[in-house]
Amino acid sequence: MTVRPGDRVRVQGQWRQMLSSRMDRFPSGGSAVVLVFTAGHALRVPASQEMAISR
């Protein structure tokens, strides 16, 4: 599933609302997704990581 602005993502036991997302790379070359939230810091996660998403 693809995350979209307005989705809520479960991060560290909390539901956080998405502002935007973008593809990126780790320094080692692996694919990553950067999740930008309406509040708090952005989070970079492996592109293959499973996440709980609420629309």
N, C-alpha and C positions, 0 to 999 in steps of 0.2 A: 504494500500500500504506500502511496506517496503522501507525504504530509503537505498541507496547504495552509496559507495564512488563515487564522481563526481557529484551526484545530487545537485541541488540548492534548498535550503529551505528558505521560507520567514519567517524571524525572526525580530520582532520589526520594521516592515516597510521596511526591507532591504532583498535582496536576498543574501544568503551566501552559499558558496560552501562547501559541505561535504568532510571531509577527512576520517572519520570513524564513526561508531556508535556501541553502546553496550547496553545490558540490565543491569539494576541495580535495586535496591530497595530503597525506601524512608525509613527513620528511623521508620515511622509509619507502614511499611510493604507493602505499595502499590508498584506496578510495575512502573518502570521508564525507559526511554530511555535516554542515554547520547549521545548527538550529538557533535562530534568534528569537527571543521571547519578548513579550510586551513589558515584562519586569525582570530584572536580574541580568546575569551574564549570559552570553552566548555559550553554546555547548557544541563541541566537535565530537562526533561519534563515528565508529566504523560504518560504512554504507551497508554492510550486511547485518548489523545489529538489529534484533527484533525489539520493537517498542510498542507500548500500549498507547493507542490513539483514540480520541473521542471527537466525533464531528458534531 
